[in-house]
Amino acid sequence: MDPARPTSPSRSLASPVNSEAAMIVEHSTPAAWPRAGYFRWVICALLLFGTTKNYMDRNVLGVLNKTLQHDLGWSEIGFSNLVMAFQAAYAVGMLLTGRLIDKLGTRLGYSLAMVFWSLASMGTALGNSLTSFAISRAALGFGEAAVFPASIKAVAEWFPKKERALATGIFNAGTSFGAMLAPVVVPWLNARWGWRGAFVGIGALGFVWLVLWLLIYRKPEQHPRVSKAELDYIRSDPQDSPVRTKWSALLPLRQTWAFVAGKFLTDPVWWFYLFWIPGFLQSKHGLALTGLGPPIVAIYLISDVGSVAGGWISSSLIKRGRSVNAARKMAMLMCAVGVIPVVFAYRVESTWSAVLLIGLAAAFHQGFSANLFTLTSDMFPARAVGSVVGIGGMAGAIGGLCIASVVGHVLQWTGSYQVPFLIAGAAYLLALAIIHALVPRLEPAIIRQEIQT
């Protein structure tokens, strides 16, 4: 570390003219910022890798669903019960791991979570019954819940507000990368070492990530690779006071419930895509396990574009002078309208027409999600972001429990995907309407009942 570098920005900040403009702090020498360093994007790439690994682990079961149904005699309702076990543990984990990340810090908290869920993923290979699979999936869900609280907190530590939506969109693209790689890698592993080998192989990747994380991640002010110019840029927003936030101080806030509502309504749609689209393509369009790769890769390649583009749109609007409130909500509205055509996916006969509709919907989901996550760092100080993301993530997992039950029973009783796709097309406009009603100006939360750390 450069011994001459201060641990806080030395550059004075201009006073914001209103609560929205406070989200972007203008400086007396804005031309200097483009010459700041770029190491923060290395951190973003590391977060992308972590999210990719996370979604590969959780998607193995969805890819192998039909194989395991055949080998172990599962029904659609039995599979939905496994999804519900994952979701229930994920909901609890979101609440607890978000708090744990805030307490332990991003580096240690994320490390422990990665070890825990990687071992749980590998442990699934020991299963022989629905009960044993449910235990493994519950452990996986609990550990995986840490990925978003940790990642959003890392973005809040490493990026100024004007770049957070883009950074979030980039690491959030890992959800698509993981879901895209799983149907390519898992059948290959299954063909050579069976389904047990697939769980072990994917789970073991976590220890590769762990080595990189421990070698690279530090807070910006403690990192030897961060220049003074880049540190000043990262710290260009007003800094937090050293206090700890209680859950009881977050739950009464409209800002918390806006994020909760958004997650509860839209996360279940993504869970539906992850766990049931491979089965939809197999049962509706007659694809074999080894034929899932190209359609799933196409869906998630399209969704990756949406993840980055959704974050870029709002960040670009902010740089062009739009308020944070207008930029985030305009981007979210575009995405909410863009998902609507997916309601026809269950009706089309062409496999690639269905893939295109689902891919576009997944892309708009990712764009919506990137901006939804960024709302937490827009409205809350960094010290509270992990807890807020955890609370919202718990709500999203509870919504996932609901969609798992609905889809499992609907498919068992009717064999039709009509209801899930109708839900997928309508959820985002409803979520945005509730968010806007609760926080019409995205005003920063006023948190009470805090204690000095």
N, C-alpha and C positions, 0 to 999 in steps of 0.2 A: 504493500500500500504506500502511496505517496505520502510521506510524513507531513508535507506542507498542505495537504488537502483538508479543509475543514469538514466536520461531520454534519454541517447544515449549510444550506445555500447562503452565499454571501451577497447575492444579488437582491436588491430591494424589489418588492412587488408592488405593482400599481393597485390602487384600491378599486374593487369592482363597483359598477354603477348600480347594480341590482342583484337580487338573489340568483337569477339565471345567469347573468354575466359572470357571477362569481365562480361558475364552473370552469371558465376559461380565463386565466389571468394573463393580461397583456403586459409585455415587458418593454422597457425603454429601448432595447436593442434587439428586436425580433429577428433581424437578419442573421444574428449570431447563432440562433438555435439550429439551423440546418447543418452547421459545422460541428455540432456536438457528436460524441461517439455513438456507436451502434451496438454496444455489447448487450444492451437490454433485449435485443432481438435474438441473441444466442439463448438467453433465458426463456424467451417465448418459444423457441424451437424445442427446448428441453421440456417445456410444459406440453407442447404438441405431442412429443414422443410419449409422455406419461399418459395423456388422454387416449392416444391410440392404443397403448397396451391395455388400458382399462376396458375399452370397448371390445377389444379382441377377446378378453377373458369372458365378459358377460355374453358375447354373441356365440360362443362355441356351442352352447346348448341349443340355441335357435337353429343353427346350421345342422346339428345332428338330431333334431327333434324326430323326424320321420324314421331315421335309422334306429333310434332308441325306442320309439314306439313299437317298431317291428321286433327288436331284440328283447325288450323287457316288458312288452304288452301294455304300454301306456295308452290311455284315451286322450282326447282333446281336453277334457276336464282335468285329467291327471296332469297333463303338461301345464295347464293354466294354474294348477295348485303349486307347481314348482316355481312358476313365475311369481305367484303371490308370496311364496316364502322368501324369495329374493327381495321383492318389493317391500314387504313388511320389515325385514331387517335393514334394508336400505333407508326406510323412513326413520327408524330409530337411529341408525348410524348417521344420517344427515344432521339430526339434532345434536347428537353427542360429539361427532367428529368435528363439526363446525366450531363448537366451543373449544374442543381440544386443540385445534389448529391455532385459534386465537391465543390459547394459554401457552402451548409449547413453542409456537413459532412455526413458520412455514417450512424451514429446512428439516427440522427433527420430526414434526408432525407428519409431513408427506412421506418421509422415509419409513416411519413405522407403519403407516397405512399401506404402502407398497409391499412391504414384507408380509404383512398380515393377509392381504387379499391374494397375493401370488401363491402363498402356501395353501390358502383355501381353494384356489383354482386347481392347483396340482392335486389336492386331496380329493377332488371330485372323482378322480380316476379309481378310487377305492370303492365307489358306490356300486350296489347291486339291486337296490330297491328304490321305490319312490321316497321312502322315509330317509334313507341314507343320502340320496340326492338332495332332498329338501334341506337337510342339515348343512351340507356343503354349500348349497346355493344361499342359504341364510348367512353363513359366515362370509361368503364372497360379497353379498350385498352390503353387509355391515362395513367391511373394510373398504369397498369401492366408493362408499359414500363420501370419503374424504377428498376425492379428486377435485371436485369443483370448489368447495370452500378453500382448499389449499391453492388451487390455480388462480382463482379470483383474488385471493389475498396477495399472491405473488405479483399479479398484474398491478394491484393497487400500490405495492411496494416499489415496483420497477418502472412504472409508466405514469406520465402526467395524464390528466383527465382527457385531454384532446386526442390521445392515442389509445386509450383503454378499450374502446369498442373494437378497433382494428386488431389489437393484440388479443382480445378475447375471441374475436372471430377466427383468428389464426389457430390458437390452441384448441378452440372448440371444433375446428375442422378434424381434429383427431378422433372425434366421435364417429365421423364418416369414414376416416381412414381405417379405424379399427373394424368397423362393420363391413367395410369393403375388403379388407385383407382376410378376415376370418373365413368367408366362403371359398377363398382361393387356397389358403394354407391348411385349413382344417381337413378338407377332403384328401389332400396330399398326405397329411400325417395319418389320417384314418386308414388310407390304403396301405400304408407301410407298417404302422404299429397299432392299428385299431383305434377305437374311440378313446380308450384310456390313454394311449400315447398322445392323442391330440390335446387332452386336458393338461397333461404333464408338460408337453412342449411349449404350449402357449403360456402357461403359468410361469415357467422358468425364465422367460424373457424379462420378468420384473427385476431380476437381480442384475441384469445388464444395465437397465435404466438406473438402478440404485447406485451403482458405481459412478456413473456419469453425474448423477445428482449430487452426491457427496463431494465429488471433486470440483464441481463448478459452482453450485449455488451458495451464495451469501447475500446478505442485504447490500444494497448499492453502496452505502457509505462504508462498508467493511470490505469491499471487493477491490483487489489490486488492479483489475483490468478496467475499471471505470475511471475515466478521466474527470477532472474537475468540471469541465464544460458539460459533460453528460450528466454528472451528478446534479449540477445546477438546473439542467433542463428537467430531469426527473423530479426534482423537488421544486419546480416552478409554481406549484399550487400552494395555497396556505397549508401549513403543516398542522397535524393533530397535536392536542395536548396529551401528556402521558397519563391517561386514565383508562380504567377497565370498565367495560359495559356489561351490565347485568341483563339477563334475559327479560326480567320483569320490566326493564326500561324500554325494551324493544317491542314487546308484544302490544302495547296500547297504540303504537304509532300507525298512522295511515300509510306511511311509506312502506312499512313492513308488510302490511296486508295487501298492498298493491303488488308487491313482488310475490307474495304467497299465492294470490289469485292467479297471476300469470303462470306460475309454475304448476299449480293444481290443474289448470285447464289444458295446458299445452304439452307438458311432459308425457302424459299418457299416450298422446299420439305418437311420439317418438318411440316409446316402449312397444307400441303396436307394430311399428315398422321393424324394429329390431327383432322381436321375437316371433312375429307371425308372417312377415313377408316371404321368407324362404319357404315356409309351408304353403302359403298362398300360391306361389309360383309352381310348386310341385303339384299341388292338388288341382288348381284351376287350369294351369297351362301344361301340365304333364312333364315338367322338367325332372330329370334325375339329379341325385346329389352332386355328381360330377359336372352337371350342366348348369349349376347355380352361379358359378363364378362370373361369367360375362354379364348377365343381367344385374347381379348385385353390385358388381364393380361399377357398372354404368350408373346405377341409382346413386351410389355414394360419391362417385366422381362429380356428378351434377350437384349433389348436396354440399360438397366441399367448396365449390364455386359460390354457392349461396351463403355459406358461413363467412367467408372472407368478404364477399361483396356486401353483405348486410352490415358488417362492421365498418367497411370502407365508406359506405354511403353516408352513414351518420357522422363519421369523423370528417369526411369531406365537406358536408354541409356546415359543420361547426367551423371549419377553417375558412369557409366562404362567408362567415358572418351570421349564420343562423344560431339561435339560442340552442342550448343543450336540449331543452324541452321540445322544441320544434323538430330538431334533427332526429332525436331518438324516435319520436312518435311518427314522423313521416316515414322513416325507414320501416318501422313496425307495421304501419298501415299498408305499405306496399307489399310486405310479406303476407299479411293477413288476407289480403285480396288474392294474392298469387296462389294460395293453397287451395282455393275453392274448387278448381276443376278436378281434384282428386276424388270427388264424390262419384265420378263416373268410372273409376278404375276397375271396379268389380264387374262392370258390364262389358268392357271391350274384349273382343275375342283375340286380337293380336297381342302376343306376348310383349313385343317391343313398344306397342302403344301404351300398354299398362305400365311398363317399366318407365317410359317417359313421363307419364302422369305422376307416378309415385316419386320419381327422381326430382321433378320440379317441386312437388309438395315438400319433399325432404329438404331441398335447397332453401325454400322459403321458411321452413321451420327453423333451419339453422341460422338464417339471417335474423329472424325474429328472436331466437334464443340468445344470439350474441348481444343484441341490444338490451334484451331483458336482463341478462346477467350484469351488463354494464350499468344499469339503473342503480344497482346497489352501491357502486362506488361513486355514482353521481349524487346520491342522496344521503349516504352514510360515510362517516370517517373510516379510515382504513382499519382502525382498531376493532370496529364492529362488523366489518364486511364478512368475515368468516362465519360469525354467528348468524347474520341475516341470511346468507346463502344457505346455511344449514337448515334454518327454519323453513325457508322456501323449498329447499330440496326435499325436506320431509313431506311437505304438502304435495309436491310433485310425485313422490313415491306413493303416497296415499291415493292420489289420482290413478297411479299405475296399478294399484291393487284393484281399484274399481274397474278399469278397462280390462284387466286380466280376467276377472270374473265374468264380465259381460261377453268378451270375445270367446272365452272357452265354452260358455253355455250356449251362446248363439250358434257357434259352429257345430257343437254337439247336437243341437236340436234342429237346426235348419240347413247347415252346410253352406250358408250364404255369408259373404263378407259385406253385404250392403250396409248394415248398421255401423260397423267400425269405420267404414270410409265416410259415411255421412257425418259421424262425430269428428273425424279428422278434418273435414272441410269447414266445419262451423266453429271450431274451438277458438281460433285466433282472433276473429273479430270480436267475439264475446269477451275474451281476455283483455284486449286493448280497450274496449269500452269501459270495463271495470277499472282498469289501471288509470285511465284518464279521469274517471269520476272521483277516484280516491286522491290522485295527485295531479290536478290539472296543470300545475306549473313545475312539477318535479322539484318543489322547494326542499332544501336540505332539512333533514330531520333534526329536531331539537331534543336531545337525549338527556333525560334527567336520571337521578338515582345512580350516578356513576361514582366510583371510588378511585382514589389515587393509587397508582401502582408503585 
